[in-house]
Amino acid sequence: MTAITQRTGTAQTAYAPETDAGTGLRWHLAEQLDQRLGDPNGSGPLSYARAANEDAAEQFPAAACELLGALGVHHYYIPQEYGGSLTGFPQLLEIVRTIARRDLTCAIAHGKTFLGAVCVWVAEDHAGAERLASLVRAGEPVSLGLTERTHGSDLMAGEVVAERTDGGYLISGEKWLINNATRSRLVCLLARTAANGGPRGFSLLLVDKNALPGHTFRTLPKVHTLGIRGADISGIAFDRAPVDARGLVGREGEGPETVLKALQITRSLCTALSLGAADHGLRVVYGFAAERELYGRRLLDLPAARRTLAETYADLLAMEALSTVAARSIHTLPDELSVTSAVAKYLVPTVADDILGRLRGVLGARAILTGYYAHGRFQKLERDHRIVGIFDGNTMVNLYALTAQFRTLARCHPVHDREPDTVAATYSYARPLPRLTPGQLSLLARRGSTVLGSLPTAAEVLGAQASRQPQLAHAAALARTLATAADRLHTAMRAARPVPGGAPVESFDLARGYSVCFAAACSLGVWQHNRRLAHGPRTTGLWASGLWLEAVLARLVDRLEQAVPGITGPQPRPPAAYDTELESLYERLLGRLTEQYEAGELFSLLPGRIAEGPPC
């Protein structure tokens, strides 16, 4: 059925990653896909040069999407129960990261089909899901019609109307800034089905444009954008377009709830776009620094450049840990996904933007030029990635989603009532995952956050390990700092009170701090549950002596202090630049980055070969 293969699960369990006896855990699916996509330094459909040329011409990456279709990537947008290949959401994390590392425009354009279809999977409308699955398997793209020209993210203000008739609905109105609105055959549409609107006044309809009379709809012109220039960002307008009653997704009036639950899944997976972008940017800039000479020395030998490369590498590893835990949480902790997805969708794109901004300083003028270095990849990459923090709920939307749950999160911290197997499956890459149960998705995390609730215990465990392994002492001290700060943070969250019109500014700072503490809990959990299996040739050094964990926690302490000054302890501190212990830490980390670069592997916690191989 598909050219990319992945072990499928049993009736009780879903995705479980493969391991090699000699090298432990690795990114098998990502390796398989990347090899089949060909060398990106060549001239294939998903090559760097082709992506740059298409971007300059604002041309849709049709050949790249056709190649992905030939490889069966779209089968991973369909759950296995409906005849697809998706058995676990970490699969999509691997796939989308792999495509995004080459070209974000293609990753966003092709992956939009999953965003368009996921509401149907979440609604558990089996008849409708099977009909949709057959069309997606056939290669038909799907888009999601939520936003409107004058209402943006305010879904409850939508003016597109679905008027009920004897045989179904008549749709009228316009959806705008819709990815693939013109190219897709199917549109999953949120429309007002009750005259007064309201939370139960909107429904989802799956519209097949091929079944509509031509005079009842028209696609709107492509919108020219700063980034992802080749993507089909357009719109669609309906004029009493007839849709059969079978097009209703779920039950009438459940549209907003279904959308919000589906967005919890897609927000958790948007992080793959940022991971791919950060890897790409770091790879371009490391290569430049290794070959560029200044003042009689390579740029890579200058202390400021070395520190920037090491710190951005640590940031990438932290966001990888958070992203992987978020993807696994879709299966293991679906009732907490309202928190997990908001943290992931806010923090990972934000940190990736920061990574690219800092790397721009190392690359210099070539970061904004189009024809002088590496096909102008960096300037395109930076432009493309800016949209990731906007779609599927922008930064402020996700921070506000956290502030709205402060009282519950503070009251329930730390969470102690989860089964140990559930916690282990959330963090351990080798553990099989339970199948997704959409009925357990919730708009509020009523029991708090199990992930962040694990931080105090994880810090204690690491402290005990440090008493036997002195090389873990600094990481343990950082973990204690973060756990103590998390307690202070929850106290402040408990005291926060809403103000007319929303949350006070201080609450958004607390939400930023909460997200950083959440990332720390993810990193500690990933470390504790995978350190014995993650021993590939280029990753052993990362895991030995807790190197990556210490570097990641150091970066997160700094980021937490920036978000909520004073939360991590007495001030002022000595500048990090003069901390000899940190200097040694980042030098050792840079050595691991160099090993992965020279071996032609992903910048990652686990081994993963990339198609271009080692640098020439």
GUMARDO-59585 format. One record per residue (C-alpha): residue in three letters; x, y, z; residue number from 1. Coordinates in nm, 2 decimals. Each point is the difference from the previous one (the first is absolute). Layout:
GUMARDO-59585
type  px  py  pz  seq
ALA  X  Y  Z  NUM
...
END
This chain:
GUMARDO-59585
type  px  py  pz  seq
MET  0.00  0.00  0.00  1
THR  0.28  0.24  0.09  2
ALA  0.36  0.03  -0.08  3
ILE  0.09  0.11  0.35  4
THR  -0.04  -0.29  0.24  5
GLN  -0.05  0.01  0.38  6
ARG  -0.09  -0.28  0.24  7
THR  -0.37  0.00  0.07  8
GLY  -0.16  -0.07  0.34  9
THR  -0.24  -0.25  0.14  10
ALA  -0.36  0.04  0.09  11
GLN  0.10  0.13  0.35  12
THR  0.30  0.22  -0.08  13
ALA  0.11  0.24  -0.27  14
TYR  0.34  0.14  -0.10  15
ALA  0.32  -0.13  0.15  16
PRO  0.33  0.11  -0.15  17
GLU  0.25  -0.26  -0.13  18
THR  0.34  -0.05  0.16  19
ASP  0.32  -0.14  -0.13  20
ALA  0.18  -0.26  0.22  21
GLY  0.33  0.18  -0.05  22
THR  -0.11  0.37  0.01  23
GLY  -0.32  0.01  0.20  24
LEU  -0.27  0.25  -0.08  25
ARG  0.02  0.19  -0.33  26
TRP  -0.22  0.20  -0.24  27
HIS  -0.07  -0.29  -0.25  28
LEU  -0.30  0.15  -0.17  29
ALA  0.17  0.34  -0.05  30
GLU  0.30  -0.17  -0.14  31
GLN  -0.21  -0.21  -0.24  32
LEU  -0.19  0.30  -0.13  33
ASP  0.31  0.23  -0.03  34
GLN  0.19  -0.26  -0.21  35
ARG  -0.30  -0.05  -0.23  36
LEU  -0.03  0.38  -0.05  37
GLY  0.36  0.00  -0.15  38
ASP  0.30  0.22  0.06  39
PRO  -0.13  0.35  0.07  40
ASN  0.32  0.14  -0.14  41
GLY  -0.09  -0.15  -0.34  42
SER  -0.27  0.11  -0.24  43
GLY  -0.30  -0.20  0.12  44
PRO  -0.35  0.12  0.08  45
LEU  0.09  0.05  0.37  46
SER  0.35  0.14  -0.05  47
TYR  0.12  0.33  0.15  48
ALA  0.06  0.16  -0.34  49
ARG  -0.35  -0.10  -0.12  50
ALA  -0.17  0.14  0.31  51
ALA  0.20  0.33  -0.03  52
ASN  -0.10  0.04  -0.37  53
GLU  -0.37  -0.07  0.07  54
ASP  0.00  0.24  0.29  55
ALA  0.14  0.28  -0.22  56
ALA  -0.27  -0.07  -0.26  57
GLU  -0.27  -0.04  0.27  58
GLN  -0.07  -0.34  -0.16  59
PHE  -0.18  -0.28  0.17  60
PRO  0.23  -0.30  0.08  61
ALA  -0.21  -0.23  -0.22  62
ALA  0.28  -0.24  -0.10  63
ALA  0.10  -0.04  0.37  64
CYS  -0.36  -0.07  0.10  65
GLU  -0.03  -0.25  -0.28  66
LEU  0.31  -0.18  0.12  67
LEU  -0.13  -0.01  0.36  68
GLY  -0.32  -0.15  -0.14  69
ALA  0.19  -0.26  -0.20  70
LEU  0.17  -0.10  0.33  71
GLY  -0.33  -0.03  0.18  72
VAL  0.06  0.27  0.25  73
HIS  -0.37  0.09  0.00  74
HIS  -0.09  -0.34  0.13  75
TYR  0.15  0.12  0.33  76
TYR  -0.27  0.26  0.02  77
ILE  -0.25  -0.27  0.05  78
PRO  -0.04  -0.21  0.31  79
GLN  0.06  -0.37  -0.04  80
GLU  -0.36  -0.08  0.10  81
TYR  -0.12  0.18  -0.32  82
GLY  0.25  -0.18  -0.22  83
GLY  0.29  0.24  0.04  84
SER  0.36  -0.05  0.13  85
LEU  -0.02  0.23  0.30  86
THR  0.03  -0.20  0.32  87
GLY  0.17  0.26  0.22  88
PHE  0.04  0.38  -0.02  89
PRO  0.38  -0.02  0.06  90
GLN  0.00  -0.14  -0.36  91
LEU  -0.14  0.33  -0.13  92
LEU  0.26  0.19  0.21  93
GLU  0.27  -0.19  -0.18  94
ILE  -0.15  0.04  -0.35  95
VAL  -0.08  0.37  0.02  96
ARG  0.33  0.08  0.16  97
THR  0.18  -0.18  -0.29  98
ILE  -0.19  0.19  -0.26  99
ALA  0.02  0.34  0.18  100
ARG  0.38  -0.04  0.03  101
ARG  0.01  0.02  -0.38  102
ASP  -0.28  0.24  -0.08  103
LEU  -0.26  0.15  0.24  104
THR  -0.22  0.11  -0.29  105
CYS  -0.04  -0.36  -0.11  106
ALA  -0.04  -0.13  0.35  107
ILE  -0.28  0.24  0.07  108
ALA  -0.17  -0.04  -0.34  109
HIS  0.00  -0.38  0.01  110
GLY  -0.07  -0.04  0.37  111
LYS  -0.30  0.22  -0.03  112
THR  -0.20  -0.30  -0.09  113
PHE  0.04  -0.14  0.35  114
LEU  -0.12  0.33  0.15  115
GLY  -0.30  -0.01  -0.23  116
ALA  -0.09  -0.36  0.09  117
VAL  0.08  -0.02  0.37  118
CYS  -0.34  0.14  0.10  119
VAL  -0.16  -0.29  -0.16  120
TRP  0.22  -0.25  0.18  121
VAL  -0.07  0.18  0.34  122
ALA  -0.37  0.01  -0.06  123
GLU  0.01  -0.39  -0.03  124
ASP  -0.27  0.01  -0.27  125
HIS  0.10  -0.34  -0.14  126
ALA  -0.20  0.01  -0.32  127
GLY  0.12  0.35  -0.09  128
ALA  0.35  -0.09  0.10  129
GLU  0.01  -0.30  -0.22  130
ARG  -0.12  0.21  -0.30  131
LEU  0.26  0.27  0.07  132
ALA  0.27  -0.26  0.05  133
SER  -0.06  -0.15  -0.35  134
LEU  0.03  0.34  -0.16  135
VAL  0.32  0.09  0.19  136
ARG  0.15  -0.34  -0.09  137
ALA  -0.07  0.08  -0.36  138
GLY  0.21  0.32  0.04  139
GLU  -0.28  0.26  0.03  140
PRO  0.12  0.30  0.21  141
VAL  -0.22  0.13  0.28  142
SER  0.00  0.35  0.15  143
LEU  -0.15  0.15  0.32  144
GLY  -0.23  0.30  -0.03  145
LEU  -0.01  0.18  0.33  146
THR  0.12  0.36  -0.03  147
GLU  -0.19  0.29  -0.16  148
ARG  0.13  0.33  -0.13  149
THR  -0.15  0.22  0.28  150
HIS  0.01  -0.24  0.29  151
GLY  0.34  -0.18  0.01  152
SER  0.02  -0.25  0.29  153
ASP  -0.34  0.09  0.14  154
LEU  -0.18  -0.31  -0.11  155
MET  -0.32  0.10  0.18  156
ALA  -0.03  0.31  -0.22  157
GLY  -0.01  -0.19  -0.33  158
GLU  -0.25  0.11  -0.26  159
VAL  0.01  -0.30  -0.24  160
VAL  -0.35  -0.14  0.03  161
ALA  -0.12  -0.36  -0.06  162
GLU  -0.38  0.02  -0.05  163
ARG  -0.17  -0.33  0.07  164
THR  -0.22  -0.15  -0.28  165
ASP  -0.18  -0.33  -0.04  166
GLY  0.30  -0.17  -0.15  167
GLY  0.28  0.17  0.17  168
TYR  0.13  0.36  0.01  169
LEU  0.05  0.31  -0.22  170
ILE  0.33  0.18  0.08  171
SER  0.06  0.37  -0.06  172
GLY  0.29  0.22  0.10  173
GLU  0.37  0.03  -0.03  174
LYS  0.30  -0.17  0.17  175
TRP  0.33  0.18  -0.05  176
LEU  0.38  -0.07  0.06  177
ILE  -0.07  -0.37  -0.05  178
ASN  0.30  -0.22  -0.09  179
ASN  -0.08  -0.21  -0.32  180
ALA  -0.34  0.16  -0.03  181
THR  0.04  0.01  -0.38  182
ARG  0.20  -0.33  -0.05  183
SER  -0.20  -0.22  0.24  184
ARG  -0.30  -0.20  -0.11  185
LEU  -0.14  -0.02  0.35  186
VAL  -0.05  0.27  0.26  187
CYS  -0.09  -0.07  0.36  188
LEU  -0.20  0.31  0.08  189
LEU  -0.12  0.16  0.32  190
ALA  -0.34  0.17  -0.07  191
ARG  -0.28  0.16  0.21  192
THR  -0.29  -0.24  0.01  193
ALA  -0.21  0.19  0.27  194
ALA  -0.12  0.35  -0.07  195
ASN  0.14  0.14  0.32  196
GLY  0.33  -0.18  -0.02  197
GLY  0.16  -0.07  0.34  198
PRO  0.21  -0.31  0.12  199
ARG  -0.27  -0.24  -0.12  200
GLY  -0.09  0.21  -0.31  201
PHE  0.28  -0.12  -0.23  202
SER  0.05  -0.33  -0.18  203
LEU  0.27  -0.16  -0.21  204
LEU  -0.08  -0.10  -0.36  205
LEU  0.22  -0.19  -0.24  206
VAL  -0.04  0.16  -0.34  207
ASP  0.09  -0.17  -0.32  208
LYS  0.06  0.27  -0.26  209
ASN  -0.03  -0.26  -0.28  210
ALA  -0.37  -0.06  0.11  211
LEU  -0.09  0.37  0.00  212
PRO  -0.17  0.18  -0.30  213
GLY  0.26  0.24  -0.14  214
HIS  -0.20  0.31  0.06  215
THR  -0.03  -0.06  0.38  216
PHE  0.36  0.05  0.09  217
ARG  0.32  0.18  -0.11  218
THR  0.35  -0.01  0.12  219
LEU  0.17  0.33  0.09  220
PRO  0.33  0.13  -0.13  221
LYS  0.32  -0.12  0.15  222
VAL  0.13  0.22  0.28  223
HIS  0.36  0.11  -0.04  224
THR  0.19  -0.08  0.32  225
LEU  0.35  0.09  0.14  226
GLY  0.08  -0.37  0.07  227
ILE  -0.12  -0.33  -0.15  228
ARG  -0.05  0.20  -0.32  229
GLY  -0.08  -0.30  -0.21  230
ALA  -0.28  -0.12  0.23  231
ASP  -0.37  0.02  -0.11  232
ILE  -0.11  0.26  0.26  233
SER  -0.34  0.11  -0.14  234
GLY  -0.36  -0.03  0.08  235
ILE  -0.34  -0.13  -0.11  236
ALA  -0.34  0.17  -0.02  237
PHE  -0.33  -0.19  -0.01  238
ASP  -0.34  0.11  -0.13  239
ARG  -0.27  -0.24  0.11  240
ALA  0.22  -0.30  -0.07  241
PRO  -0.18  -0.32  0.07  242
VAL  0.16  -0.26  0.23  243
ASP  -0.16  -0.34  0.06  244
ALA  -0.10  -0.08  0.36  245
ARG  0.28  -0.26  0.00  246
GLY  0.25  0.29  -0.01  247
LEU  -0.08  0.08  0.36  248
VAL  0.30  -0.09  0.22  249
GLY  -0.11  -0.14  0.33  250
ARG  -0.32  0.16  0.13  251
GLU  -0.15  0.34  -0.07  252
GLY  0.12  0.27  0.25  253
GLU  0.32  -0.19  0.09  254
GLY  0.22  0.18  -0.25  255
PRO  0.20  0.23  0.23  256
GLU  0.06  -0.27  0.26  257
THR  0.12  -0.24  -0.27  258
VAL  0.23  0.27  -0.15  259
LEU  0.15  0.09  0.33  260
LYS  0.08  -0.37  0.08  261
ALA  0.14  -0.06  -0.34  262
LEU  0.22  0.31  0.03  263
GLN  0.15  -0.15  0.32  264
ILE  0.14  -0.28  -0.22  265
THR  0.12  0.22  -0.28  266
ARG  0.15  0.26  0.23  267
SER  0.20  -0.29  0.16  268
LEU  0.13  -0.10  -0.34  269
CYS  0.07  0.35  -0.14  270
THR  0.32  -0.03  0.20  271
ALA  0.14  -0.23  -0.27  272
LEU  0.01  0.30  -0.23  273
SER  0.22  0.19  0.24  274
LEU  0.23  -0.29  0.07  275
GLY  0.06  -0.04  -0.37  276
ALA  0.06  0.37  -0.05  277
ALA  0.24  0.02  0.30  278
ASP  0.20  -0.30  -0.12  279
HIS  0.02  0.15  -0.35  280
GLY  0.11  0.34  0.13  281
LEU  0.26  -0.14  0.24  282
ARG  0.14  -0.23  -0.28  283
VAL  0.04  0.29  -0.24  284
VAL  0.17  0.23  0.25  285
TYR  0.23  -0.27  0.14  286
GLY  0.12  -0.08  -0.35  287
PHE  0.06  0.37  -0.07  288
ALA  0.19  0.05  0.33  289
ALA  0.21  -0.31  -0.07  290
GLU  0.12  0.14  -0.34  291
ARG  0.00  0.38  0.05  292
GLU  0.33  0.16  0.11  293
LEU  0.02  0.33  0.20  294
TYR  0.31  0.15  0.15  295
GLY  0.21  -0.29  -0.11  296
ARG  -0.23  -0.25  0.18  297
ARG  -0.31  -0.19  -0.09  298
LEU  -0.32  0.15  0.12  299
LEU  -0.07  -0.33  0.18  300
ASP  0.31  0.07  0.21  301
LEU  -0.12  0.33  0.14  302
PRO  -0.15  -0.03  0.35  303
ALA  -0.32  0.20  -0.07  304
ALA  -0.09  -0.21  -0.30  305
ARG  0.08  -0.32  0.19  306
ARG  -0.22  0.10  0.29  307
THR  -0.29  0.09  -0.23  308
LEU  0.02  -0.33  -0.18  309
ALA  0.01  -0.20  0.32  310
GLU  -0.28  0.19  0.17  311
THR  -0.23  -0.02  -0.30  312
TYR  0.07  -0.37  -0.03  313
ALA  -0.10  -0.04  0.37  314
ASP  -0.32  0.20  -0.07  315
LEU  -0.08  -0.24  -0.29  316
LEU  0.05  -0.31  0.22  317
ALA  -0.23  0.15  0.26  318
MET  -0.27  0.06  -0.25  319
GLU  0.04  -0.35  -0.14  320
ALA  -0.06  -0.15  0.34  321
LEU  -0.30  0.22  0.05  322
SER  -0.14  -0.08  -0.34  323
THR  0.04  -0.37  0.03  324
VAL  -0.17  0.00  0.34  325
ALA  -0.28  0.21  -0.14  326
ALA  -0.05  -0.24  -0.29  327
ARG  -0.01  -0.30  0.23  328
SER  -0.23  0.18  0.24  329
ILE  -0.27  0.00  -0.27  330
HIS  -0.03  -0.37  0.07  331
THR  0.09  -0.02  0.37  332
LEU  -0.14  0.32  0.15  333
PRO  -0.28  0.11  -0.23  334
ASP  -0.19  0.16  0.28  335
GLU  0.29  0.24  0.07  336
LEU  0.07  0.09  -0.37  337
SER  -0.16  0.35  0.04  338
VAL  0.30  0.09  0.21  339
THR  0.27  -0.21  -0.17  340
SER  -0.10  0.12  -0.35  341
ALA  -0.01  0.37  0.11  342
VAL  0.35  -0.03  0.15  343
ALA  0.14  -0.17  -0.30  344
LYS  -0.16  0.23  -0.26  345
TYR  0.12  0.31  0.19  346
LEU  0.35  -0.10  0.11  347
VAL  0.14  -0.21  -0.29  348
PRO  -0.06  0.25  -0.28  349
THR  0.11  0.29  0.23  350
VAL  0.33  -0.17  0.08  351
ALA  0.05  -0.10  -0.36  352
ASP  -0.05  0.37  -0.11  353
ASP  0.26  0.09  0.27  354
ILE  0.24  -0.27  -0.13  355
LEU  -0.02  0.13  -0.35  356
GLY  0.04  0.36  0.11  357
ARG  0.32  -0.08  0.19  358
LEU  0.13  -0.21  -0.29  359
ARG  -0.06  0.30  -0.23  360
GLY  0.26  0.19  0.20  361
VAL  0.26  -0.27  -0.07  362
LEU  -0.09  -0.02  -0.38  363
GLY  0.01  0.38  -0.03  364
ALA  -0.09  0.16  -0.33  365
ARG  -0.05  -0.33  -0.17  366
ALA  -0.30  -0.06  0.22  367
ILE  -0.20  0.24  -0.20  368
LEU  0.14  -0.05  -0.35  369
THR  -0.16  -0.23  -0.25  370
GLY  0.27  -0.10  -0.24  371
TYR  0.33  0.00  0.18  372
TYR  0.01  -0.29  0.24  373
ALA  -0.19  -0.33  0.01  374
HIS  -0.26  0.11  -0.25  375
GLY  -0.11  0.27  0.24  376
ARG  -0.15  -0.27  0.22  377
PHE  0.03  0.18  0.33  378
GLN  -0.20  0.31  -0.09  379
LYS  -0.28  -0.22  -0.15  380
LEU  0.01  -0.22  0.31  381
GLU  -0.03  0.29  0.24  382
ARG  -0.29  0.15  -0.20  383
ASP  -0.18  -0.33  -0.03  384
HIS  0.02  -0.09  0.37  385
ARG  -0.16  0.32  0.12  386
ILE  -0.34  -0.13  -0.10  387
VAL  0.03  -0.31  0.23  388
GLY  -0.06  0.21  0.31  389
ILE  -0.31  0.15  -0.16  390
PHE  -0.22  -0.28  -0.14  391
ASP  -0.20  -0.25  0.21  392
GLY  -0.02  0.26  0.27  393
ASN  0.26  0.27  0.04  394
THR  0.24  0.07  0.29  395
MET  -0.25  0.21  0.19  396
VAL  -0.28  -0.25  -0.05  397
ASN  0.20  -0.28  0.15  398
LEU  0.13  0.21  0.29  399
TYR  -0.35  0.11  0.07  400
ALA  -0.12  -0.37  -0.01  401
LEU  0.25  -0.06  0.29  402
THR  -0.10  0.30  0.20  403
ALA  -0.37  -0.12  -0.01  404
GLN  0.10  -0.32  0.18  405
PHE  0.23  0.15  0.26  406
ARG  -0.23  -0.07  0.30  407
THR  -0.04  -0.37  -0.09  408
LEU  0.37  -0.05  -0.08  409
ALA  0.11  0.17  0.32  410
ARG  -0.25  -0.19  0.22  411
CYS  0.09  -0.34  -0.15  412
HIS  0.38  0.04  0.00  413
PRO  0.18  -0.23  0.03  414
VAL  -0.21  -0.28  -0.15  415
HIS  0.04  -0.34  0.18  416
ASP  -0.29  -0.22  -0.12  417
ARG  0.12  -0.11  -0.34  418
GLU  0.09  -0.36  -0.06  419
PRO  0.38  -0.05  -0.01  420
ASP  -0.04  -0.18  -0.34  421
THR  -0.17  0.31  -0.14  422
VAL  0.28  0.23  0.11  423
ALA  0.26  -0.25  -0.13  424
ALA  -0.17  -0.02  -0.34  425
THR  -0.01  0.38  -0.02  426
TYR  0.38  0.02  0.03  427
SER  0.14  -0.33  -0.12  428
TYR  0.06  -0.02  -0.37  429
ALA  0.01  -0.38  0.02  430
ARG  -0.34  -0.04  0.16  431
PRO  -0.30  -0.08  -0.23  432
LEU  -0.27  0.26  0.00  433
PRO  -0.37  -0.06  0.05  434
ARG  -0.22  0.09  -0.29  435
LEU  -0.14  0.35  -0.01  436
THR  -0.34  0.03  0.18  437
PRO  -0.15  0.33  -0.13  438
GLY  -0.28  -0.03  0.25  439
GLN  0.25  0.07  0.28  440
LEU  0.11  0.33  -0.15  441
SER  -0.11  0.28  0.23  442
LEU  -0.02  0.38  -0.04  443
LEU  0.14  0.03  0.36  444
ALA  0.26  -0.19  0.19  445
ARG  -0.21  -0.07  0.31  446
ARG  0.27  -0.21  0.17  447
GLY  0.29  0.24  -0.07  448
SER  0.31  -0.09  -0.18  449
THR  0.16  -0.34  0.05  450
VAL  0.31  0.11  -0.20  451
LEU  0.08  0.31  0.21  452
GLY  -0.12  -0.18  0.31  453
SER  0.29  -0.25  -0.06  454
LEU  0.27  0.27  0.03  455
PRO  0.05  0.00  0.38  456
THR  0.04  -0.38  0.02  457
ALA  0.22  -0.01  -0.31  458
ALA  0.23  0.26  0.17  459
GLU  0.02  -0.20  0.31  460
VAL  0.08  -0.32  -0.20  461
LEU  0.27  0.18  -0.19  462
GLY  0.14  0.13  0.33  463
ALA  0.02  -0.35  0.14  464
GLN  0.18  -0.11  -0.32  465
ALA  0.25  0.29  0.03  466
SER  0.10  -0.13  0.35  467
ARG  0.12  -0.31  -0.18  468
GLN  0.12  0.16  -0.32  469
PRO  0.16  0.34  0.08  470
GLN  0.00  0.09  -0.37  471
LEU  -0.37  0.05  0.03  472
ALA  0.03  0.25  0.29  473
HIS  -0.04  0.32  -0.21  474
ALA  -0.30  -0.14  -0.19  475
ALA  -0.16  -0.10  0.33  476
ALA  0.06  0.35  0.15  477
LEU  -0.17  0.16  -0.31  478
ALA  -0.29  -0.25  0.03  479
ARG  -0.05  0.11  0.37  480
THR  0.00  0.36  -0.11  481
LEU  -0.26  -0.06  -0.26  482
ALA  -0.22  -0.21  0.24  483
THR  0.01  0.27  0.27  484
ALA  -0.08  0.26  -0.26  485
ALA  -0.29  -0.20  -0.12  486
ASP  -0.14  -0.01  0.36  487
ARG  0.03  0.38  0.02  488
LEU  -0.16  0.03  -0.34  489
HIS  -0.30  -0.20  0.10  490
THR  -0.04  0.22  0.31  491
ALA  -0.01  0.31  -0.22  492
MET  -0.24  -0.17  -0.24  493
ARG  -0.23  -0.08  0.29  494
ALA  -0.01  0.37  0.09  495
ALA  -0.05  0.13  -0.35  496
ARG  -0.35  0.14  -0.07  497
PRO  -0.16  0.07  -0.33  498
VAL  -0.08  0.36  -0.09  499
PRO  -0.27  0.14  -0.22  500
GLY  0.08  -0.10  -0.36  501
GLY  0.23  -0.29  0.08  502
ALA  0.31  -0.07  0.20  503
PRO  0.24  0.27  0.14  504
VAL  0.34  0.04  -0.17  505
GLU  0.17  -0.17  0.30  506
SER  -0.19  -0.32  -0.07  507
PHE  0.15  -0.02  -0.34  508
ASP  0.35  0.01  0.15  509
LEU  -0.10  -0.27  0.24  510
ALA  -0.13  -0.21  -0.30  511
ARG  0.33  0.04  -0.17  512
GLY  0.18  -0.11  0.31  513
TYR  -0.24  -0.29  0.04  514
SER  0.09  -0.11  -0.35  515
VAL  0.37  0.00  0.07  516
CYS  -0.05  -0.21  0.32  517
PHE  -0.21  -0.24  -0.21  518
ALA  0.29  -0.04  -0.24  519
ALA  0.23  -0.07  0.29  520
ALA  -0.23  -0.28  0.12  521
CYS  -0.01  -0.14  -0.35  522
SER  0.38  0.00  -0.02  523
LEU  0.04  -0.17  0.34  524
GLY  -0.26  -0.26  -0.09  525
VAL  0.16  -0.08  -0.34  526
TRP  0.34  -0.02  0.17  527
GLN  -0.11  -0.24  0.28  528
HIS  -0.20  -0.23  -0.23  529
ASN  0.23  -0.03  -0.30  530
ARG  0.36  0.03  0.11  531
ARG  0.06  -0.37  -0.01  532
LEU  -0.12  -0.05  -0.35  533
ALA  0.13  0.32  -0.17  534
HIS  0.36  -0.11  -0.08  535
GLY  0.06  0.06  -0.37  536
PRO  0.35  0.07  -0.13  537
ARG  -0.06  0.38  -0.02  538
THR  -0.24  0.03  0.30  539
THR  0.18  -0.20  0.27  540
GLY  0.20  0.31  0.09  541
LEU  -0.32  0.20  0.04  542
TRP  -0.15  -0.24  0.25  543
ALA  0.32  -0.09  0.19  544
SER  0.04  0.20  0.32  545
GLY  -0.33  0.18  -0.07  546
LEU  0.17  0.24  -0.25  547
TRP  -0.31  0.10  -0.20  548
LEU  -0.22  0.01  0.31  549
GLU  0.23  0.23  0.18  550
ALA  0.03  0.24  -0.30  551
VAL  -0.37  0.00  -0.06  552
LEU  -0.08  0.07  0.37  553
ALA  0.25  0.28  0.01  554
ARG  -0.17  0.16  -0.31  555
LEU  -0.34  -0.04  0.16  556
VAL  0.10  0.16  0.32  557
ASP  0.12  0.30  -0.19  558
ARG  -0.32  0.01  -0.21  559
LEU  -0.22  -0.04  0.31  560
GLU  0.18  0.29  0.17  561
GLN  -0.06  0.22  -0.31  562
ALA  -0.37  -0.08  0.01  563
VAL  -0.05  0.05  0.37  564
PRO  0.29  0.19  0.15  565
GLY  0.10  -0.11  0.35  566
ILE  -0.19  -0.33  -0.02  567
THR  0.32  -0.21  0.00  568
GLY  0.17  0.15  0.30  569
PRO  0.19  0.29  0.13  570
GLN  0.13  0.26  -0.24  571
PRO  0.22  0.12  -0.15  572
ARG  0.20  -0.30  -0.13  573
PRO  0.34  0.01  -0.16  574
PRO  -0.04  0.03  -0.38  575
ALA  -0.01  -0.34  -0.17  576
ALA  0.28  0.11  -0.23  577
TYR  0.24  -0.01  0.30  578
ASP  -0.12  -0.33  0.14  579
THR  0.29  -0.23  -0.06  580
GLU  -0.21  -0.31  0.07  581
LEU  -0.25  0.10  -0.26  582
GLU  0.27  0.08  -0.25  583
SER  0.14  -0.36  0.04  584
LEU  -0.35  -0.14  -0.02  585
TYR  -0.08  0.17  -0.33  586
GLU  0.34  -0.09  -0.15  587
ARG  -0.07  -0.37  0.07  588
LEU  -0.35  0.04  -0.15  589
LEU  0.15  0.17  -0.31  590
GLY  0.22  -0.31  -0.05  591
ARG  -0.32  -0.22  -0.02  592
LEU  -0.15  0.24  -0.25  593
THR  0.31  -0.02  -0.21  594
GLU  -0.01  -0.38  0.01  595
GLN  -0.36  -0.01  -0.13  596
TYR  0.08  0.26  -0.27  597
GLU  0.30  -0.18  -0.13  598
ALA  -0.18  -0.34  0.01  599
GLY  -0.30  0.13  -0.20  600
GLU  -0.25  -0.05  0.27  601
LEU  -0.29  0.19  0.14  602
PHE  0.07  0.25  0.28  603
SER  -0.19  -0.21  0.25  604
LEU  0.00  -0.21  0.32  605
LEU  -0.03  -0.31  -0.21  606
PRO  0.19  -0.12  -0.31  607
GLY  -0.15  0.08  -0.33  608
ARG  0.18  0.00  -0.33  609
ILE  -0.08  0.28  -0.25  610
ALA  0.00  -0.05  -0.37  611
GLU  0.28  0.24  -0.09  612
GLY  0.24  -0.19  0.22  613
PRO  0.32  0.15  0.14  614
PRO  0.11  0.33  -0.14  615
CYS  0.24  -0.02  -0.29  616
END
